[in-house]
Amino acid sequence: MNFLKNCLLKVIVQVSFVLLAGGCLSVPDSPNPRFYMLQPQGQDQLTQKFDIPSEVIIGIGPVEIPEYLNRPQIVTFNKDSTVRFSEFDRWAESLDFLLAGVVRANLSLMLSGAKFEIYPWNAVMPVKYQVMLEVVQLNAHLDNELVFVVQWSIFDIKNKRIVLIKRSEFRQEINPHNYSTLVEKLSFECGILSSQIAEAIAGLEIKKD
């Protein structure tokens, strides 16, 4: 009897293996993660453009972000102020690099004559202005709004002095209440931030004339 049981067990194991290998028995797929990029403003969205000399090179960065945001997962807040790290909604690159990249892309449209470098750049590059950004707050409540607070400064590299320090605050309702809208609103706020930076740099160049 034991011999028959053992033979039957072996047959069941072998049949199960064949079915699994052939795809006859399927295991439910886990959700695939979604990856998001910040998007620069389009030409039709530009409200301001400034002309500055083509030899001006502007460096973007570093961009400092709070440590809780320094992760692939998109971070949101619940009503009770607890933090949620989305397992399946993630940034395509590190958030500090994404922010630097979208500001650079926006500025390249607003200051069409200038050239741009992302921090860290080669020391031999004759960068004239360095734009440094610190994200003070990036609080997203999917059922409510996105709060984005940035302190930024412009450093005159040749004269080794900070020529401007400013704090910018933005609020945007997240509606529909999903991650795609969150990313869209943050991209929009980065566009406004970029316009403020572009205006400040253009003003510095006008003062020099």
C-alpha positions, 0 to 999 in steps of 0.5 A: 500500500505504501508503495502505491501511495509513493508511486501516486505521489510521484505521478502527481508531482510530475504532472504538476511540474509539466502543467506549470512548465507549460503554462497550464497553471498560472500564478496571478501577476503582481502589478507592474510599477509605473514610472513617472517623469517631470515634464517641461513646459511646451512652447505654447505654455511659455508666458515669458522669454528673455534674451541674454548673451549667448556666451552666458553659461548657467549651472543648475544644482545642486538640488537638495531634497528632504531625506524622506523624499530621497527614494524611488517611490513617490511619497504622499501624506495621509489625512492623519499625517502618516507617510505613504511610500507608493510601491507601484508609482515611482520616479523614473530617476532620482527626484533631485536629478528630475527637478534639476533636469526639468528646470534646465529644460524650462530655462533653455526655452525661457533664456534661449540664448544661454547654455546650461550645465547640470551639477556637477559640471567639469571645472573647466566650464566657464559657468557664470551663474550657479542656481542652487535649489533646496526643496523645503517642502513637497507635501502631496495629499492625493485627496487634496493638494500639492504643496511645493516650497523651494528656497533658491539662490543664484551664485555669481561664480566669477565674483564668488558671491550670492547675488540673490536668495528667494523662497517660492511657495506653490499650491495646486489642487490634485484633481483627479486624485491620482499620481498622474495628476500629482506629477502633472501639478508638480511639473506645472509648479516647476514651470512657474519656478523656472520663470522666476529664476529666468526673470532673475537671471535676465535682470542680473544681465540687464544691470550689468549693461 
